[in-house]
Amino acid sequence: MRIIPAIMFSLLVCAASPAVAQVEKGSKEEKAASEESSDDLMSLLDEEETAAPKGKEYTTATFKTTRVINGHSVENTGKGVLDFRVSHRFGELNDGAREFFGLDNANTRIGFDYGVTDWLSVGIGRSSFDKEYDGFAKARILRQTDNGSMPFTLSYVGAMSIHDLPKPSASYEWHYSHRMYYANQLLIARKFSPAFSMQLMPTHIHWNLVDSASDPNDMFALGAGGRLKLSNRITLNAEYYYVLGDKLDGARNSLSVGVDIETGGHVFQLMLTNSIAMTERHFIAGQSNSDWTDGGIHFGFNISRVFTVVRPKEFRNSRNKIW
């Protein structure tokens, strides 16, 4: 009689073995899928995708975050998502050991970007450089598709900044509007492969008041940026702005290189740049930019943390604590 329980136990073990193997296989597949899905922060920055027509899939994750380095990328903060950003640009490396190679001095910007819709983001920020407040709106106009029917993504950025420095001692009439500056940008980007993306940024900047009569009130520039994927969580970025036509006195073009490192809900951007300021009227116009060839290089970083403020519809009745 003891033989029957032994036979039954053996049959159960044999039956369970394929199931265990299937579970282990499934776990590996789920892990691989999870790693692939965390390829970038866009799973949080673009929470609720606009429904695409049948047969048309939109290209995602052209860049890891909403900035290439200093300037905007075509990525938008997702609808109902708040992106809290802290940015630092330290002093020049050629300041030497006495200034800890620039780390004793820093320009700080704290900003908040919010996704109003899937195609519209707005943001505000405050920089210690020139005690400047800034705001922007970014609207996605066209979006690249995987089937090639739309070969690129097109976005528009309108920005404004205002400094809070003391009134100059000059004898001319001074209005508060003299503190204000404006920028208009088109962002034209294409993701050529899962590993490589590029973006062009034609830009217009307007000053209500310039420092001298020889400086232009309107300036035009063309920027170019790129992203090269090194791993699922790390990318190499580069960004350059070339001023077209008249420049401000002493201006230099902005050149930056850096890496993006994604860790869950955070993206760390580490960079070397000749731009200490982080608003368009400074780093694109280039009057505050240093000289790369003379060691005028600033180490800096951006830290981004996103929070879901408004739950997507499909999660509104969920008890999931993430939401």
C-alpha positions in Angstrom: 0.0 0.0 0.0 3.0 2.3 0.6 3.8 1.9 -3.1 0.7 3.9 -4.2 1.5 7.1 -2.3 5.1 6.9 -3.7 3.8 6.6 -7.2 1.4 9.5 -6.8 4.2 11.6 -5.3 6.4 10.8 -8.3 3.6 11.7 -10.7 3.0 15.1 -9.0 6.8 15.9 -9.1 6.9 15.1 -12.8 3.8 17.2 -13.5 5.1 20.1 -11.5 8.5 20.2 -13.1 7.3 21.6 -16.5 5.2 24.2 -14.6 8.2 25.3 -12.5 10.3 25.5 -15.7 7.6 27.6 -17.3 7.4 29.9 -14.3 11.2 30.4 -14.4 11.1 31.0 -18.1 8.3 33.5 -17.6 10.2 35.3 -14.9 13.2 35.7 -17.1 11.0 37.0 -19.9 9.2 39.4 -17.6 12.6 40.6 -16.2 13.9 41.2 -19.7 10.7 43.1 -20.6 11.0 45.2 -17.5 14.6 46.1 -18.2 13.6 47.1 -21.8 10.7 49.1 -20.6 12.9 51.1 -18.2 15.1 52.1 -21.2 14.4 55.7 -20.4 12.3 58.0 -18.2 9.7 58.5 -20.9 7.5 55.8 -19.3 6.9 58.5 -16.5 7.4 61.7 -18.6 4.8 60.5 -21.2 2.3 58.7 -19.0 -0.7 58.8 -21.3 0.0 58.5 -25.0 -2.4 60.0 -27.5 -4.2 57.2 -29.3 -2.6 56.6 -32.7 -4.7 55.7 -35.8 -4.8 52.0 -36.6 -1.5 51.0 -38.3 0.4 54.1 -37.1 2.7 53.9 -34.1 4.4 57.0 -32.8 8.1 57.0 -32.1 9.0 57.4 -28.4 12.1 58.2 -26.3 13.9 60.3 -28.9 15.7 61.7 -25.9 15.9 60.5 -22.3 14.4 63.7 -20.8 13.0 67.1 -21.7 16.5 68.7 -22.1 19.3 67.8 -24.4 21.8 69.5 -22.1 21.1 73.2 -21.6 18.4 73.5 -24.2 15.0 71.8 -24.7 14.5 68.5 -26.4 11.3 67.4 -28.2 10.3 65.3 -25.3 7.3 66.6 -23.3 6.3 66.1 -19.7 3.4 63.7 -19.7 -0.2 64.9 -19.1 -0.7 65.4 -15.3 2.9 64.9 -14.5 5.1 67.4 -12.6 8.9 67.4 -13.4 10.9 69.0 -10.6 14.4 70.0 -11.8 17.5 71.2 -10.0 20.4 72.4 -12.1 23.9 73.5 -11.2 26.7 75.0 -13.3 29.9 75.5 -11.4 32.8 77.9 -12.0 35.5 77.4 -14.6 37.9 74.4 -14.2 40.8 76.8 -14.8 40.0 78.7 -11.6 42.5 76.2 -10.0 42.8 74.4 -6.7 42.1 77.6 -4.6 38.6 77.7 -6.0 38.4 73.9 -6.0 38.4 74.0 -9.8 35.2 76.0 -9.9 33.2 74.0 -7.4 33.3 76.8 -4.9 31.2 78.9 -7.2 27.9 77.8 -8.7 24.8 79.1 -10.6 21.7 77.3 -9.5 18.4 76.9 -11.2 15.3 75.4 -9.6 12.4 74.7 -12.0 9.0 73.0 -12.3 7.7 71.6 -15.6 4.1 70.4 -15.9 2.3 68.4 -18.6 -1.0 70.2 -19.3 -1.9 67.8 -22.1 0.1 65.1 -24.0 1.2 67.7 -26.5 1.6 70.9 -24.3 4.0 71.5 -21.4 4.6 74.6 -19.4 7.3 75.5 -16.9 8.8 78.1 -14.6 12.2 78.5 -13.0 14.5 80.8 -11.0 18.3 81.1 -11.5 20.8 82.7 -9.2 22.7 84.1 -12.2 21.3 87.6 -12.7 18.6 86.7 -10.2 16.5 85.6 -13.2 13.0 84.2 -13.4 11.9 82.3 -16.5 8.9 80.6 -17.9 8.1 78.7 -21.1 5.5 76.8 -23.0 6.4 73.9 -25.3 3.9 72.5 -27.9 4.4 69.4 -30.0 3.1 70.1 -33.5 4.1 67.0 -35.5 5.3 63.6 -34.2 7.5 61.0 -35.8 5.9 57.7 -36.7 7.5 54.2 -36.9 6.1 53.5 -40.3 7.8 56.6 -41.8 4.6 58.5 -42.7 6.0 61.4 -40.5 9.8 61.3 -40.6 10.5 63.7 -37.7 9.1 65.4 -34.6 8.4 69.1 -34.6 7.9 71.2 -31.5 7.7 74.9 -30.7 9.1 76.6 -27.5 8.2 80.1 -26.5 10.1 81.4 -23.5 10.4 84.6 -21.5 12.7 85.7 -18.7 13.0 88.7 -16.4 16.0 89.7 -14.2 15.8 91.2 -10.8 19.1 93.1 -10.7 19.1 96.7 -9.4 18.2 99.5 -11.7 21.3 100.7 -13.6 22.8 104.1 -12.8 22.6 105.2 -16.4 20.8 108.5 -17.0 18.4 107.1 -19.7 14.7 106.5 -18.8 14.2 103.1 -17.1 11.1 101.0 -17.5 10.5 97.7 -15.7 9.9 96.1 -19.2 13.6 96.7 -19.9 14.3 93.7 -17.7 12.5 91.3 -20.0 13.7 89.0 -22.7 12.0 86.6 -25.1 13.0 83.5 -27.0 11.3 81.5 -29.8 12.5 78.1 -30.9 11.6 75.3 -33.3 12.8 71.8 -32.3 13.1 69.4 -35.3 14.2 65.9 -34.2 14.5 62.5 -35.7 15.2 59.2 -34.0 17.3 57.3 -36.6 17.6 54.1 -34.6 17.1 52.9 -31.0 20.6 54.1 -30.3 20.9 57.5 -32.2 18.8 60.7 -32.3 19.5 64.2 -33.6 17.8 67.5 -33.3 18.0 71.0 -34.9 17.0 74.1 -33.0 16.6 77.3 -35.0 16.2 80.1 -32.4 15.2 83.8 -32.2 16.0 85.9 -29.1 14.8 89.4 -28.4 16.0 92.0 -25.8 13.8 94.9 -24.8 17.0 96.7 -23.8 20.6 95.9 -24.8 23.8 97.0 -23.0 25.2 99.2 -25.8 24.0 100.7 -29.1 26.2 98.3 -31.1 24.4 95.3 -29.7 21.4 93.9 -31.7 18.0 93.7 -30.0 17.2 90.6 -32.1 19.5 87.7 -32.6 19.2 84.4 -34.5 21.0 81.2 -33.9 21.0 77.6 -35.1 21.5 74.8 -32.6 22.2 71.1 -33.1 22.1 68.3 -30.6 22.5 64.6 -30.5 22.0 61.5 -28.3 23.9 58.2 -28.5 22.7 55.3 -26.4 25.5 53.5 -24.6 23.3 51.2 -22.5 19.7 50.9 -21.4 20.3 53.5 -18.7 23.1 55.7 -20.1 23.4 58.0 -23.1 26.0 60.3 -24.4 24.7 63.8 -25.4 26.2 66.8 -27.3 24.8 70.2 -28.0 26.1 73.3 -30.0 24.6 76.7 -30.8 26.0 78.9 -33.6 24.9 82.5 -33.7 24.0 83.8 -37.1 24.7 87.4 -38.1 25.4 90.0 -35.5 26.6 88.9 -32.0 26.7 90.6 -28.7 30.0 92.1 -27.7 32.3 89.4 -26.3 29.9 86.5 -27.2 31.0 82.9 -27.7 29.0 80.0 -29.1 27.8 77.4 -26.6 29.3 73.9 -26.7 28.3 71.2 -24.2 28.9 67.4 -23.9 27.4 65.2 -21.2 25.9 61.9 -20.2 22.3 61.0 -19.0 22.0 58.4 -16.3 18.5 57.0 -15.6 17.7 55.4 -12.2 14.0 54.7 -12.0 12.1 58.0 -11.5 15.3 60.1 -11.6 17.5 61.2 -14.6 20.9 62.6 -13.7 22.5 64.7 -16.5 26.3 65.3 -16.0 28.0 67.7 -18.4 31.0 69.8 -19.3 30.0 73.2 -20.9 31.3 76.7 -21.5 27.9 78.1 -20.5 27.4 78.9 -16.8 23.8 80.3 -17.3 20.8 78.2 -18.2 18.3 80.5 -19.9 18.2 80.9 -23.6 19.1 84.6 -23.7 22.4 83.7 -21.9 23.7 80.4 -23.1 22.5 80.8 -26.8 23.5 84.5 -27.1 26.8 83.6 -25.5 27.8 86.8 -23.8 28.4 84.9 -20.5 30.0 81.9 -22.2 33.7 81.0 -21.5 36.4 79.9 -23.9 36.9 76.1 -24.2 40.4 76.4 -25.5 41.5 78.5 -22.5 40.1 76.0 -20.0 36.9 78.0 -19.5 34.9 74.8 -18.9 32.1 74.4 -16.4 31.2 71.1 -14.8 27.4 70.9 -14.2 24.5 68.6 -13.6 20.7 68.5 -14.0 18.6 66.3 -11.7 15.0 65.5 -12.7 12.4 63.9 -10.5 8.8 63.4 -11.8 5.6 63.1 -9.8 2.1 62.1 -11.1 -0.2 64.9 -10.0 -3.3 63.8 -12.0 -3.9 60.1 -12.4 -4.4 58.8 -15.9 -8.0 57.7 -16.4 -7.2 54.0 -16.4 -5.7 54.3 -12.9 -8.3 56.6 -11.2 -10.1 53.7 -9.4 -6.9 51.8 -8.6 -5.6 51.4 -5.1 -2.1 51.1 -6.3 0.0 53.3 -4.0 2.2 54.5 -6.9 -0.7 56.7 -8.0 
